[in-house]
Amino acid sequence: EISRDLFVKHGKTSGVRQIQKSFEELNATAQVNKVSTLQELRKRGFTTYCEFFDSCPLYSLFCWPSDLVELGSGVVLYFHFLAFCAGFLFVAFLVQIPAILEYREAGAMASWNWAASGFDRGNIDDCLCRSSNAGLSSLRGVAVSEDFGTSCRAWDLELCLQDSGPYSEASALGLWCCRSWCYAASDDCPVTLDESSPSASNRQEQDLTLVRSYSACSQNTPDVSVCQSNATLSKDTAYPYGGVEFVDIMNTDWFVATWSPGSLGPDRGSERIILDCYLALLVIFCLAIVLKSKHRLRIDSVVDIGTTQPNDFAILVSGLPCTATDEAVLQDWFKENAVKGQDSTEIVKVVIGWEWEEYREKTRKIKQLMKDYKRLQPSDDQAKTIAEEIRRINMELASTAPDAVSKLSSSGSVVVVFRYQTDHRKCLERWTRFLARWRYRDLDGEDLPKFPIGGHPVLKIRVERAPNPVDINWQDLGTPAGERLKTLAKTNAMMFLVICISFFICWLMNMLRSGGGQGSSLLPALGITVSNMLVNLAAKKFGEKEYHNTVARQTASESLKMTVGMIVNTAGVMLFLKGEPKEWYKQEGLISDIFALLAISAVVQPLFFFLDIKYKMNGLLKRRKLTDAKMAAWNETLHAPKPATKVEEQKHEQALKLLTKEVQWFKVAFEHSEITMTKRYAYAVRTFVCCLYYSPMMPVACLLGIVGLLTQYWVDKYMVLRWLRRPSEPIPGSQAETSVDFIRYVVALG
């Protein structure tokens, strides 16, 4: 009897459980009792394997990532990667503590308000000479020339030397009399306090809107020497008749005012202890990356020992000539050369990657049609049309294959399958060592065997562990290198254009926020959200158009594009808009924006994984189609009386086939989503890189990154172990390698 409970139960039992250990125990008991596994299963009261799987225990939420080996090295390495990133940010914060203590002791954040050395580009432009004195004809009751203050010059020197001039008080005279200055181009030119030489401080003219700009003029003039030799004028004091009110525009938040280099003041970050901190951090990062790479290899080895997969017996070989089309010849060569000192290695099969453009295009079309077919109900007319199209293309391929084989050339890539796993491991040990990759040398230092052409050893080949069969893009395996590079250049160029567009969107939202208005503070977050969605969609689309030998490499390419795009959107736009050091530490400056942005993207965004959007969309688009009337019709078909005629029997068989397809389609609709590593890695790398990059100007970014990565760790661990569907195939760990390589080069270059 088909009921809704059947589908709901299927959705729940498709989750992650400790199946491997329980199944191995079941199999061992069956062997001891000398019965089949199925017989032992039924002996224990289970009618199907699904019931047995449902009885297996759940994983503990606090289990070590290494306990999840049966899900594939990709899951294990993902959680180790998150722990590594969070752990390194914690170390980075500890290393910066001496620098933070220096910042706390300095307490000079307010000096950005008046120090000319801290001017941003806007301040510099405001303080340039205006070539006008706004019609000023007298100063403090004494007439001045028409060009007074219109250019850089020691305008006060003559007035200071006059007995009845505007500066007749001897006590007020000082080195300022000999300083060059001009009236600033804008009244917004900041008043300054030059602590090293107060006489060079900008001042607002008393009772006037004009600002005396000393910062716009060179002070290495003979007039300064004159004053320094005069006892009355040598006192280094500021112009005493101007305004000295300073407007505090700097950020007073604790993590900016006391925990950032801004508290040192402008041009004062050269303390040795601070430089030593970041030099030590760079050294620790390099060591951590090396150790992480070795740790990844060790985890791969542990997972390999704990599980048995088809690729435990296969290698992927590239670099062969296009004439390598004879399976027997290839098999004989690897039989003699795969393992050192062993000329009779048992090779089960050699699978050649053929270069056949027509096959490639048609299999890609079939792949797209299969995606479209899975979205539709089997009873849908469009689904029937697509199924017919797939059948037609397969028939075309089958009909042309015999004629095409004789004309095909090899792509240079083959999969070699060994009889024994020990030979497989010996082969990988011989061909994948560092010396083999770097110098093409064997274990004993001699050259590795080269593949022959015309009987002469010529070509150096590359050997690596083969991916599992479902992970191989067979239709891409035979793609020529030139076409791969051409497509890669095209997709990356398009991705660059998308990133530029997303950059513009984020920039526009920030500019609109600067214009003010109700709700304008939400515009940057909206712009980044829209831009990241655009980047994610584009990365997936372009990744699918590229040619990759494996699905893992394709998803790694997509993840890399997402990561770069999200880093640019998250951090690049803000730095572009507020690139001047003074703008970093202002109220609503760069640090404030980055703190809010990282808090949302690193800490809040991982919480959205709880929603499982794909599952909810299936509810709206698919599960709602499972009506009581449909299930009643199915049950009627199942319990229909035995057909009386041959025609009725054929119709009944077709109805049962369609029923089976529809039931399976709805079972899939009730399954929870499967974890997608592409976005997960992209989010983790973005958080790590952005927090590490901004930690020198905002050490608290490390703490935000730690919270964000730990949030992502526990949210994803809960979802994997309690909600998401068990991966249909063990997830490979290639994305962990790609992500580690990415942060290695990006952080090192930064």
Helices and strands as residue ranges (DSSP letters): H 4-13, H 19-32, H 37-43, H 49-55, G 65-71, H 73-95, H 97-106, G 109-113, G 116-118, H 121-126, E 138-139, E 142-143, H 156-161, G 170-172, G 175-178, E 182-183, G 198-200, E 203-205, E 211-213, H 222-228, E 242-243, H 254-257, G 261-264, H 272-306, G 310-312, E 314-318, H 327-337, E 347-355, H 357-375, H 381-405, E 409-418, H 421-431, H 434-439, E 451-453, E 456-459, E 462-465, G 469-471, H 474-477, H 481-514, G 520-522, H 523-545, H 551-567, I 568-572, H 573-577, H 581-584, H 590-598, I 599-604, G 605-611, H 613-621, G 623-625, H 628-638, H 646-670, H 677-694, H 700-722, H 734-749
